[in-house]
Amino acid sequence: VINYLILFSSKFYKSLIQLGNGFLDVFTSFGGLVADALGFKADPKKSDVKTYFESLAKKLEETKDGLTKLSKGNDGDTGKAGDAGGAGGGASAAGGAGGI
């Protein structure tokens, strides 16, 4: 009986280890797929990393400049459009209530 328990526990622990290794393989494979999809390399060159971050910085600067221009261009227009829309909405609501 003791030998059976030792054999059973040994098989049980081995199966747990194999299960853990299986999960590790799945997550490693999934991580590899995601990295491949996003264009990451396992051992990129320093110049590739530099080029990537320089292009990222350039795009972020362009986005920031575009948003700044957009916000400056809409400062005066936003208030006028909101006031006109609010007055029109109030008049139609009052007209609808008076008709009832």
N, C-alpha and C positions, 0 to 999 in steps of 0.2 A: 504494500500500500504506500509506503514512504517513497519507494522508487518510482511509483506511478505519479505521485504528487510532484516529485522533482522533475520527472520527464514532462509532465503537463505544464508546470510553471516555466520550464525552459522553453518549451514550444510557444507558450503564451507570450513570453518576453520577446522571443524572436519574431513572432508575428507583429507585436507592437512596434518593434524596431523597423520591420519591413513596411508597415503602414506609415510610420513617420517618414521613412525614406521616400515612399510613394508620394506623400504630400509635398515633400521637398522638391521632388522631380516635377510635380505639377506646377508649383509656384515658380520654380526656376524657368520652366518652359513658358509659362504665361508671361513672366517678366521679360524673357527674351523676345516674345512676340510683340509685346508693347514697345520695347526698345527698338525693334526693327521697324515697327509701324511709325514711330516718331523720328526715326532716322538717327538714333544714337548708335555709337560704335563701342565695342568693348575697350579698345585701346586707341582712343583718338590722339592725333598728334597735337602738340601744343599750338601749332599754327592754326589747325582746324578749330580748336576751342576759341582761340583769339578771334578768328574770322567770324565764328558764330555769334559771339557776344558783341562784337563790333556791329554786325548787321542788326542784331536785336536792339542795341542802343540807338542806332540810326532810325529804325522803325518807331521806337518809342518817342524819340525826339520829334519825328514827323507827325506822329499822332498827337503829341502835346501841343505842337504848333498849330495843327489843324483845329484842335478843340479850343485853343486860345482865340484864334481868329473867329471861330464860330460863335463863341460867347461874346466877343466884342461886337460882332456884327448884329447880334440879336438883343443887345441891351435895351435899346429904345423901342424896338418893335414889339418885344414881348409884353410890355406894360400896356401899350395901346391896343393890341389885339385882345388881351385879356379883359380890358375895360369894355371894349365894344361888345365882346361876346357876352359879358356878364349883364350889360344893360339890355341887350336884345333878348336874352333868356328870361330876364325878369319881366319885361314888357309882355312877352308872349304868355308867360305864366299868369300874369294879372288879367290879361285879356281872356284867357281861358276860364279863369275863376269867375269873372264878371258875367260870362255867358251862361253860367249854370244857374 
